[in-house]
Amino acid sequence: MRLRHVFTINAVICLLYGTPFAVAPALLLSMYGAPPNELGLLVARLFGMMLIGMGGILWQLRTQDEREAARAVALSLFVADAVSTVFFAQAALVGDVNALGWTVVAIYGLNTIAFGFFAFRRKPAAVAVT
């Protein structure tokens, strides 16, 4: 798998998760067993917009052939996804979210592996333009 494929998959996931969080945060929070309050709704909306923004950046990056820039993005997302995996796993373990929360842990965990692969391999990954 090429880095451009990881960027594409992650962009789609970001857009699919970000849009509902930005548009209908109460629904999404209740699905995860988190009772929505005003601050929770605001944070969920901000999180949704951040995901939409990141999805747009990744969608644009998938067609670029800047190896070092792509590697820098992969490293940054590796760190962010690794920390997010730990944070969300902790929330799932203590019951802050319901069983659906483990799907988020899995998504962040898989992203950590994928971005880590490209961030730490010796030869910088090319984002092949096809």
N, C-alpha and C positions, 0 to 999 in steps of 0.2 A: 504494500500500500504506500502511496506517495503522500507527502505532506499536504498537497493540494486536496486530496480526498478527505483527510482528517479535517482540514479547514472547512470544506464543503459540508461534511456531516455535522460538525459542530455548529456551523452557521445555521443550518436547518433546525437543529435542536434548540439553539438560542432563540430563534424566531418563534418556534412552536411553543416554547415555555414562556418566553417573554411577553408575547401578545396577551394571553389570558391574565397574567399577573398585572399588566398595565391597565387592562380594560375591565376585568372582573376579579379584583383581588380577594374580595370576601368569599366568592365561590371557591377559588383555589385554596385559600387558607383553610376553609372548612373541610375541603377534601383531604387535607393533610392532618386534620384533627386539631388545628390551631384556632382557638376562638379569636375572631377578628375584633380588634378595637381600633380607635382612630389612628394611633401611632402605628399599629401593625399594618393597617391599610395603606398608610403613607409609605412605609418602608417597602411593602410589597409592590406598590406602584413604581417606586424608584428602582427596585430590583428588576422589575419587568422592563423598564426603559433601558437600564444598563444592559440587560440581555439583548434587547432589540439592537442597541448600538453596537454591541460586540458582534452580534450576528451580521450586521451590515459591514463591519470592518473585515471580518473573516471571509465574507462572501466576495468582497473586493480583492482581498489578499490572495485568494485561491488562484487568480490568473496572473499574478506577478512573478517575475523571475529574479527577485532580489534575494539571494541565498542567505546572506547574513541577517537581513531584516526579518526574513521568515523564521530563521533560527532564533532570533531574539524574541519574536512573538511566541514561538513554541516554548521557550524557556519561561517566559512570563506566565503563560497559561498553565504550564506544568506546576509552577509554584502555587498559583492561585487555586488550581483544581485540587492539588494535594492538601492544602490547608482546608479547603471547603469540604473535602472528603472527611477529614478528621472532625471538623465542626459538626457536620450533619450526622455522622455516625454517632457522635456523642449525644446529639439531640434524640436520635432514634433509640439509643440504648437506655436513656433515662425516661423515655416516654413523652418527650415534648412534642413529638409527632407520631402519627399512627404508622401502621405497617407500610403504607404507601411511601413513607419517607425513605425506606430502604432502596426504592428505585432511584431516588436522587443520589444516594450514596453510590450506587452502582454506576450511574452516569458520570459522576465526578471521578470515581475510581478508574473507569475505562479511559476517560479523557486524560487523567494523570499518566497512565501507562503510555497512551498514544503520543502525547506531547513530550513526555520524558524520553521516549525512544528517539524522536527527532531532535530534541534539544541536546542530548548527550552523545549522539553518535559522532564519530571522529570527523567524517566528511560532512560539511554543512548540507542540509537537505535542499534540493532544488524544488521549487514549486513549478512543475512542468506545465507550460502553457500548451494546451491542445486545441 
